[in-house]
């Protein structure tokens, strides 16, 4: 069980008891960042990718991976970064092909296609454009079949960064653009934002809770956007029920990096895309 440490907010002086979340190592053992009882928590005034992650070794196999830095939100509104002992920060951010640096997870804008100029009909051939005698303006053009999406290419999940990358790749595969880190960090996990969509990625070993789902929905409502949840450990029963009622698609990330739909809203999102 993760150790708990007392944390005092430097702004309001309120005391909290905090336990760091655990994350799954490749070997299957839970990895928990060791908290430093002697150091004071630091308020988060601005975010950088390197400060949001720490490298923690697994006590079972010795493998060192990067996990989110433990944080605690005080009711007074201050976000506190909890000190961790004996760990090192990432030296550099990985670059994911097609996504850019994970500091913002922004994608390059796609080049606009050159406007298509129709070729004039051969001499002696009747025109077949709307408005011509053969195709009156009031007749609709035939509907075209949407282009099917290519097969999703997952990334194996070994760290929390891999889980975030897998979710970002999946959102882009669904058709969402301008994927980036969300401006507001959720109570647990990592937030991603795209045009018209807010996503929460939870790489911990505990199922997502009712509070997690409701906080995501409230944040999305305040930003007038849709929302989707990706969890590595699944969802509590009451969280699934509330997500169904609020219309939130739920996905579970398997270790191959392929999100699996959990409810009918996720099935619909998978079928229709952005």
N, C-alpha and C positions, 0 to 999 in steps of 0.2 A: 504494500500500500504506500502511496506517495506521502512523503513527509509534509507536515503543515508547519508554517512559520507565521509568527505575528507580524503584521504589516501596518505601520502607522502612516496615514496620509499626511504629507507635509503641509497641505493646504488647510484642511479642516481639523486635523489632529485626531481623526476618527481611527480606531483600531479595527483591523480585520484579521481573520485567520485564513491563510491562503495555502492551497495545495496545488502544486504544478500538475498539469495534465500529462498523461503518458501517451507515447507514440509507439507504433509497432516497428520493431527492427526486422530486417530481412530474415533473421533466424527465427522469428516468431516471439521473441522475448519483448516485454514492454520496456521502453526507454523513457526515463523521467529526468528532466534537467535538475541537477542538484542545486537547491536554493542556498544562498549565502545569508545566514542569520545575522552576520555582523555588519553587513553593508546596508545602507539606507536605500529605499526605492527612489527612483528618479521619475519626475513627471515627464510625460511624452509631449513635447511641444511641437516637434516636426518629425517626420518619418523619413528614414532612408532604408533601402533594402538590406544593407549589411547589418544595421542595428536591429532590424526586425527578426534576425535569425542568429542562432548559436549552433556551434558544432559540439555534439554530445556523443561520447563513446558508449557503446552497449556493454554492460557489465558481464553479459553472458559470452558473447563472441568477440568483443573488442572492436567491432566495426564502428567507425565514427561517421555520423551523418548529420545533416543540418535540419534543425527543427525550429518552429517559431519560438521567439523569446517569450518567456512567461510574462503576462501582463494582467493587471487587475483594474477594473473600472470602479472608482469610488462613487457613491451616490451623490457627492458634491459636484460631480462632473469632471474630475481630474482622472486621466488615465495614467496608471503607474506601471513602470517597467521594473519588474522584480529582479534584483541582482542574482546572478548564477555564478557558482564558484567552479574553478578548475576547468573552464571550457574556453575555447577560442572562437573568435568570430571568423566568418568566411573571408578568405583573402580576396576573392573576386566573385562576381555573379556569373552564373552559367548563362550561356547564350543558347536559346532553344531555336533550332532551325525553323524559320517561318514565323516566329513570335518576337524575336528581338530580345533585348536584355530583360530579365525578369523583374528589374527595378520598376518597370511600368507595364510590361506585357503588352505594349502597344504594337499593333501591326502596321506595316507600311500600307498607305492607301493604294488601292488597286488602280492602275491606269485606266482612264476612261477609253472606251472603244471609239474608234474613229467613226464619225457619222456615215451611214450607208447611203450612197447615192444610187437610186435605181437606174438601170440602164434603159435607154429609150427602146421601145419596141421596134423590131425590124420593119423596114418599109413594106407597106401592104398588109401589116398585121394589126388587128383591132386592139385598142388599149384595153387592159384588164384591171385598171386601178379604180378605187371607189369614185363614183361620180360619172364614170363612163356609161355608155348605153348598156354595156353588158353587166355591170355591177352597180346598181343604184345605191345612193348614199344611205338609204334607210335600212339596208340589209347588213346585219353584223357579219364581220369576218369570222371564219372558223376558228375555234379555240385551239390553241397549241398545247401539246402535252409538255408539262414541266420537265426540265432536264433532271434526271435522277442524280442524287448525290453520289460521289465516289465512296468506296469502302473506307470506313474510318480507320485511320492508322494510329493505334494507341502507343503510349510510352509506358514501359514497366515502372511501377511505383515502388521505390525503395526508400524515399524520403518524403517529407512534407512538401518540399519543392516539386517533386515529381507529381504529387497529387494535384497541386495548383496548376502545373503545366498540362496535365491530362485534362482537367476541367476546361482550361482555356482553349486547348486544341478542339475539344468537343463542342464548345460554344461556337467556335469559328466554323467547324464542320456543319453545324446546324444553320449557319448563315449569318451569325452576328458579327459585326465589325467594330473596329476601334476598341478592342479588348484591352483593359488596363487595370491597375490596382484601384479598388474603390476608394473614394475620398474618406469614407468613414469606416473604421475597422469594426467588425462585428464583435459581440461579446466573446465568441469562440471561433477559432478557425481564421480563414483568410477571405477577404471580400474581393470580388472581381466585378467590374462594370463594363458594359458594352452599350451600344445604341439600343435603347428600349429594354434592357435586361440588367438586373442586378443578381449576382450569383454569390453564394456562400459555399466555401470549400472547407470541410471539417476533416482533417487527417488524424484525429485522435482515435484512441481505442475504445472510447465510450460512445454509445448511441446518442444521436442528436436528441435534445430534449424539447419539450413543449415550448419552453422559453426561447430556445434557439430559433424555432420556426416562427414564433410570433414576432420576435425582434426583427427577423429578416423581412417579414410582411410589413411591419410598421415602417421600417426604413424605406422599403420600396414604395409604399403609399405616399410617404413624404416627398419622394422624388418623382412621383407620377410615372412609375415604370413597372414592368413585370419582374418576377423574381423566380429563382430556381435554386434548389439545395443539392449539393453533392456531399455525401458522407462516406467515410471509409468503414465505419462500424455499424451502419444502419440507423434505425430510428426507434425511439420508444413508441409504444402503442398510442399514447395520447398525442404524441407529436404527429404521427401519421394521420390520426383522425382529424386534428386541427388543420393540417395541410390539405386534406381532402376538402374540408369545408371552406377553406380560404382560396382554393384553386392554385396551390403551389406545387409544381412538379418536383418530385423527389427522385434522386438517383443514388445508387450505391456504387462506389468505385471499387472494382475488384483489383487485385494486385497486377493484372495485366495492363491496367490503365483504361479499361473499357467501362464507361458508365452503364449501369443496368437500371432500367426504369422500375420504380417501386409502386407507383400508383397510376391511375388512369390519366391524370394530368401530364405525367411524364411520357406516357404512351402517345398522347396527342401531340406533345411537343416534338417527340421523335418523328412522328409521321408527317407533321406539317413544316417543321423547321421555323426559322425566323419569319 
